[in-house]
Structures are given as structure tokens and as C-alpha cells.
Amino acid sequence: MSGKNSAKQDLKDLLEITTYSQSSGFIVGKKEPFENDNFTIRSLGRQLNLNTAKPTRIFSDGKKLLSSFLDKILNGEFREHKNTFTNGEWQGIACQSLADVLLTYDEKKLKQVKKTPENFYYGLKETIKEKVAEFQEKQYVFGCHLSNIDLEPFIIGPVRIEPRLTWLDRSTKEDKLGSIDVEVIRTKWCGEITDKKQNGSIQTKAMLDTVGKAKYVCSVELNRSTGGIAGRFIALRVARLALTTIALGFLTPSRALEYIHLTWDEKYNIQHLYIYERNGNSYESNRSYYPGGIQYLSRDKWGTLQTEMSATFEAAGKVIAWYVEGSNDQPANLPKLNNHIFYAMLWFNKGCQEEDDQMAIHHFMASLDSLAGGKKGYGIKPLLENTGFSEDAIKEIGNLYTPNRSRFAHGNPDRLGHVSINNRSKAEIGARVCLLYCLDRFSRYEGDFDNQFLFSEKNTS
């Protein structure tokens, strides 16, 4: 049975347990003695800035069937929106749509539609489409630390990074900010004293708080209907991956990412710790510090890096754009290759950010495994061979995956916590070199065969 037919069957079953009365409105499921075993769609709709004329209550048996129906209609009719709304956002849209469609029926019509639910299904689908369309395209803006001097703007897929004054000029031309707002923001960023009479609007304060002390602005274009929470998650994820792509241009990306980061990811706090010891007690405190950009990154060095990394930026941009545009699973869009590279970049970023060495090695090895098409150690070895590692290096890095990574992932490491810094460094070097190799190959790949094992096949060019 197809997903669409299954959804229709669930809808038919759902309508069978739906009743209507003038006093209570619509009730989906059998009313149980505990009033807290139901939720009201109208209150849910209020959270989404939507309203219904009457409450529609759904009880436990109705919720279970409704959950199954929503999952099937999402996978069948609205597959392209699986990543653009969280489960809660999708449930809110679909439930609100169900309530709206139900409100067009009375008791007599409800009995009729139970026999032939096709029209109801079509009306519900169209209502969901309308509500999804209400969520507009968005541009997310973050403060970004890259360098202490102004460098040329650049783009990686849907992510644009530019000096904050360059961003301000562009926003002015696009009429995104009022003249007073622009004047106040420019004055602040240029370090001049502002006129107390001109404090700007709430938007001005929000923008100044967003960018903070950062010298750059990172903006992400989402040209699709996205929910507020899901959209923010996507924007943050791809912005971090774009910065990780830049960090690949440095010998130790994890070190570079200590300086290159979003203001969103800054945590200003002071940690306190008291220690009891046999020879006396001690007290420690730690203040979080996030350096603002790479201080030694000159315009010439940045120009050289951009030239050398142009193919990497292009390939990473394509992968990131593929993810943002909905992870299209059409064969022509190479979903397997894009998916494996995307997750390799994601795992690499996690490894760079991880404080625990053993967990970091796990993430770097997961990145290598993804680049190898999921073939584990059997794919990682030829992948390392293709990148030019020596036999000794291949053996050392391979041993970090099998048995070390496998034992750690499955809960039976020989010596938990006993991991040398050298091992972490080897894992990061291996993952970095392979990621650069794969992105370069992907930028030159002109085939239409979606081969997830492309990078781990022996004797590749």
C-alpha cells in the first residue's frame, strides 16, 4: 500500500472516531474521564498566531491515529518540507488545518464524508499548503568573528560573510533599514559619539546586539517556507559549516575555529570550582574567553587562501545549498554524494568543537567513514591511500577507527579516557586532508552516477 493510500486510510479511521455537537464542538476520539488527556487545537493555534472559531479536542486514541496520519501525509504529500519545520511546528500546522476543515462541516455532512473521505483529504491537503505558504522566506543575520581587518566579502552557497559596514551599505540599498537606523548603527560601529536624541528604533538595538563586537556579518538566505525554530536551526548549521570550510584552509582547523565563530556561539560566563585535597583545599575559577577573529590574517594571506581554496569553497557551497534547498532526492541531484559529504562536514565540525579528546576522535572518524560511503575501515583505507598518506600513517589513522573508535562507540573501550593528544591530532589531520581531497574531486565531478563510494574506490584520479 502506498504512503498516500495509507494516509487516506488513517484519515478515514480518524473521521470514524470524530463526533460533533453544538455545545462541545468537534471531538476526535473517545472522551475519557481525565480532562487532561486531551489537548485543544485552538490553544495550539494561538501559539502559531492562528485561530479557530471553536475548540477541537483530541483524546488519546485520536492523538495516536492523528500522529500516524500526519507522519504519512508529511512523507507522502509534503516530503520537501521534512527539514523546514520541526515536528512540533508541523503538528501545529497540520492540526490547525484539520480543525479548519472540520469547521466547514456540520453533523450531517460529517456522516456523509465518513463514507467518501477523498474530498476531505483533498481539502485538508490544500489547507495545509496554504498555511505552509504563510511562512515567508527568511534571511538570518549573525555577528561573525573572522579577522580584525576588513577583508573582501565572499559567498559559500547560501552563506554570505562580509565586513559589517559593507553589510550595512548593502542593507541600505535593499531598503532593509531606515535612514535613522543606518546612521545610528554606522556611528556606533565607527566608534563615534552618537546623538542621544537619535537612538534609533528597536530594530537598531536588535541589530547592534546581534552583531555585538564582531567585525563581520554572516547572513544566510533561506529561499523556502520554514518554521521559526527549524529555520534558525538550518541557518545556524550551515553558517557553522561555512566557517568550518574556511578553517580547512588552516593546518589545524580546530584551532582556527577558536578564533572564527559566530557571536551566537559565544558564552560569557565565569565558572567556579572548590576542591578538597589531603594536603589542603583549593579554589579555582575560569572565565570563558572567545578571541575575536584571526589577528594575523592579512589581506594578502586571505587573498592567497581564497585562491587556493576556491574549488573547496565552490564544492562546499553546492553541498550546503543542496541541504538548504530541501535535500532533493532526485538522482540528477546526486543525493548520496551530497549527503555523505554534508555529514562528513558536520562530523568534522563537531570534532573541532569537542573538548573531550576521545569524543573528538570519534567525530573525526565518523567524518572519514561518511566520506568513505559508510564502508567503515574497509572504505577508509583506500580513501587515505587516494589522498597520498604513507603506509604507516594509514595504519595509524586506521587503528583510530578499528578498534579504537568502534570500541568507544559501542561502549567497550580498553582504557576509557586514556587518549593521547597525538591521536586526536592524527584523526583531525586525516579527516581534514580527506575532506579537502573529496571536496576538490567533487568540484570537478561531471558524472551523473550518484556513487557514494566515489572517493574510496582504489586508483581514482
N, C-alpha and C positions, 0 to 999 in steps of 0.2 A: 504493500500500500504506500503510495507516495506521501510526502510530507504534507502536501496541500490537502489531500483527501483525509489524512489523519486529523488535520486541524479542523476540517469541516465536521468530522465525526465527533470530535471533542466539543465543538460548538453545539452540535445537536444534543449531545448529552447534557451540556451546560444549560441549554434552554429548557430541557425536560425538568430540571430541578429549580427553575425560576418561576416565581409567582409574583402577582401584583395585587395590591389593594390600595384603595384611595387614601387610607389612613397611614399606612406604613411605607408606601412606595414599592419599589422592587426589592425582592429578597431572593438571593441566589443561594440555594442550599436549604437544608432543613434547619429551622430555627431551634437552637439548643438552649438549655436553661441558663447558661452562663453568658451574660451580655458581653463580657469582654472577649468572647471567642469570635467576634466579628469586627470588621473594620468598615468605615463608611467612605465610599468613594468621593463623596462631596468634600470631606475634610482633606483627603489626599489631593483632590483637585485644587483646593485652596492653596496648598503649598506650591503648586505649579502655576499659580495665578490663573487658574481655570475654575469655572463654576458650573454647577448643575442645579436645576430647579428643585429637584427632590433627591433625598439621600437614596443610595442604592447599597444595601447591606449584603455582605458576602460572608457566609459562615464556613466552618472548617472544611466540609465536604466540597463546597463550591470553590473554595480557595485552591484546593488541591487540583481540581479539574481545570480551573481557570489558569493555574500556573502551567499545566501541561499544554493547554491551548495556546497561551502566549508564547511559550518556547517554540512551538511548532510553526506558528504564523510568522515569528521572527526569522526562523531558519528557512521558511519557505517563501514568504512574500516580501520580507524586508531584510534579506540577508546582508545587503550593503550597509545596513545601519547597526550591525552587531557590535562594532567598535566605537560607534559615535554616541552611544547612550549607555550609561551604567544600567545594571539590572533594575535598580530602583527607579531610574528615570524612565526606562522602557515600560516597566509595570505601570507607572503613573500615567503615561500617555495611553497605553492600551486599555487600562481600566477606565480611564476618563472617557475614552472613545466608546467603550462598551456601554457606559452609563448614558452617554448622549444618544446613542442609537436606541437604547431601551426606552428612553423618554419619548420617542416618536411612536411608541406602541401603547395600546391600551390592553385591557384584559382579553377582549375578543380577538384582536389582531395577534396577540401573543400566542393564543391557542392555534391560530392558523399557521404562524411562522414555524411552530414546532414541527409541523408536518413537512414543510419545504423550507429549510433554513438557508437556501442558496442566496436569496435576496438579502437576507440579514447579513450573511457573510460578506457579500459584496459591499453593502452599505458600511459595515464595520471597517473593512479594508480601506475604503475611500476616506472615511473619517480619520483613521489613523494617519493616512497620507497627508491630510490637511493639517493635522496637529504637528506632525513632523516638520512640515514646511514652515510652521510658525517660528521654528528655531532658526535664526538667521546665521549667515556666515560670520565668522569672527576673526579678529586679529588680536593675538595675545602679545602683550609687551612686557618684557622683563629687563631689569637692570643687569648689566653684564660686565664682569671684570676680564679684560683681555691684556691690555697694556696701559702704561702710564702716559703714552703719547698717542696722538691721533694717527690711525692707520687707514688705508683705503677701505671703504665698505666692501663686503663680499657676501655671496649668497651660497648656501648649501641646501639645495632642494627648496622647501617652503620656508627655510630659516634665513633671515637677513640679520647680519651683525654690522653695526656702523657706529661711528662716534656719536655721542648724544646730541651735539649741535647739528650734525648732518641729519640725524633723525628728525630733529626739531624743524629744520628747514623743509624737509620733505613733508612732514605732517602739516606744516603751514600751507604749502602748495596744494595739499589734498583736502584742505579745509576741515581738518580733524580737531583743530584747536582755535579758540577765539583769539583776537589780536591782543587783548589784555593778558590772557593766559600765556601766550607766546612771549610777551615782553617780560612778565614776571619770571617765567622759567629761565629764559635766556639770561636775565640779570643774575639770578641765583647761581646758575651754572658757570657764569663768567666771574663769579666771586665779587660782584659789585654790591653796593648797599641798595636795598630796594626801598621804594617809596612806601611808607606804612599805609598810605591811603589806597595803594593798589596791591592787595594781597592775592588777587586772582580768585577764581572760583573754587568750588570743591574739587573739580576736575584737576585744577592746578596742583593742589595739595596732594591729591592721589597720585599724580604723575611724579611729583618730586619724591614722594615716599617710595614709589615703585622703583625708580632708578637709584635712589639713595646716593651713595658716594661713588658709584660706578661711573666710569668714563665712557661706557658704551651702552647701547641699547640693542637688545636681541628681540626681534619681532617674528612671530610665527603666523602665517596665513593658513586658516582652515576654511577652504572654499566648499564646505559642505554643512548641512544641518547637523549641529552637535549639541548635546546637552551641556549644561554649565559645568558639571563635575567631570564628565567624560572629556569634554573639550579641553579643560585645564590639564587633565592628566596627559592627553595626547600632546599638547603644546609643550609641557614640561619635559616629557620623554624625548621628543625629537630635538628640542633645544639642547638638552644634555648630550644627545648623540652627535649633534653638530659640533659641540665643543670638544667632545671626545675625538672626533675626526681631526680637528686641529691639533690636539695633543699627540696624535700619532706621528706628527712631524718632528717630535722631540724624542730623544733616546729613551727617556723614562717618562712615559705619558702620565703615570700616576703622580709623579712629582709636578709635572706641568699643570695637572688638574687641581693641584692645591692653590694655584695662582689664577687659573682660568675657571671661572664659575659664575653662576647666576646669583644675583642678590637674594633671590628666593631661597637659595640653599644655605645662606649664611645663618649661623646660630650664635647669637650673642648670649653667653651665659658664663657664670662662674661656678665651678664645681668644688665642693668641699669634702674632705675625707679625713677621718680620725683613725689612727692606727694604734692598737695595743701590741707592745712587744715585751719580751722578757727583760730587756735592758732599759726599758723606758718607753714612754708613749710619744707619738709624733703626730703632727697635723700637716695636711697638705691642702693646697688649693690650686686650681687650674682655671685659667681664663682662656676661653676659646678665641682663637685669632685666625682670621682669614685674610691673607695678603691680597691686596687689590691689583691683580694683573701682573704680568711678567715685566719686571723693571728693565731688563737688559734687551728687550725685543725692539730693535731699531727698525726704521722704515726699510733699510736695505736688507736686513735679515728677514723681515716679513715678506718683502718682495721676492726674495730667493725661495723662501718656504712656499709661497703661493705658486710659484712657477714649478717647483719640484713636485708639489702635491696637487697640481691641477687635475690630473686624472683621478686621484683619490677623492678629491672634493666632488668631482662630477659623478663618480660612481656612487659615493655615499649619498649624494643629493638625490639620485634616482631611487635608491633603496628607501630613503626616508620619505620621499614623495609617494612612492608606491604604498607605504604604510598609511600615510595621511589620507590618501585618496580612497582608502577602503580595502586595502589588501585584495585587490581584484584577483579572483582565482581563474580567470581566463588563461588558457595555455599560452596565448600570444604574449601575455604579460610576465611570463616566467615566474609564476608564484613560488615554486620550490626554491629556485636560486635566490630570489629576493628574500624569502622567508628565512633561509639559512644564514644569509649574510646579515640580515637585520638582527636576528637573535645572537649572532656572533658579536656584533657591535654592542648589543645590550649587555651580554655577559661580560664583555671586556670592560665596559664602563663600570659595572658592578664590582669587578675585580680591582679596578683602580681606586674605587672609593672605599673599599673594605679595609677595616683596621686589623682584623684578625688574619694572620698570615695563612693559616690553613684554609680558611674560608675563601681567601683571595685566590689561592691556588686552585681551589675547586671551581671558581668562576672562570679563571683563565683557561682551565682545561675544558670547561663546558663551551667556551668560545671556540676552541680548536675543534672540538667534537662537532659543533654546528657547521663549521667551515668544511669539515670532512664529510658532510652529508649524513651525520649520525651513525657513522660506521665505527665509532669508538676508536680503540687503539689500532685496529686494522686500517682505518682511514687516516688517522693522524700521522702514522709513519710515512706513507707515500706523500702526504701533504708537506711534511717537513723536508722530505727529500727534494720535492719540486722547488722549494724555496732556497735550496743550497746549503742547508745545515750539514755539518760534518757527521760522520757515523757516531762519534762519541756524544755529540750534542743531541742527536736524535735519540740515542739510548737514554740519556739523562732526562730529557723532556718527556720521552715516552713513559719512563718509570714514574713520573709525577701523575700520569693518568692511570696506568696499571702497574702496580696495585694501589698506589697511594690514594689517588682521587676516588677510585671505586670503593676502597675500604672506608674512607671517610664518609662518602655519600650514603653508604649502606649501614653505617653505624658500627663498624668493627675495625677501626684503625689500630695499628700495633701500639703506637705511642701518641695518644691524643695530646695535642698541644706542642709536641716536640717537632717543630718545623723550622729549619734554618732560613735565615733571610735570603741566603743564596738561592734556595729552592724557589722562593717567591719571585726573585729576580729572574731566574731562568724561565719560569712559567710566563711572566709578563713579556720577556723578550721574545719567547716563542710565539705567543699569541699576537704580539704587535707585528712581527715580521710576516707572519702568515696572513694577518688581516690586510696588511699593505699589499702583499702579493695578490691576494684574492680580489681586492678592490681594483687593483690595476688590471688584472685579467678580465674582470667583469666589465670594465670601461671599454675594453677592446673586443668584447664578445659580440659577434654579429650573427650567431646562430639562432634558430628558433626552437631548438630542442631544449626543453626545460630539465636539464640534467643536474640533479642535486649533488652528484658525485664528481662534478666537473673539475674541482680543484684537487681532489685526492686520487685522480687517475694517474697512473705512472706514465712517465715520459711525455708530459704535457709541455707545451711551449710556453 
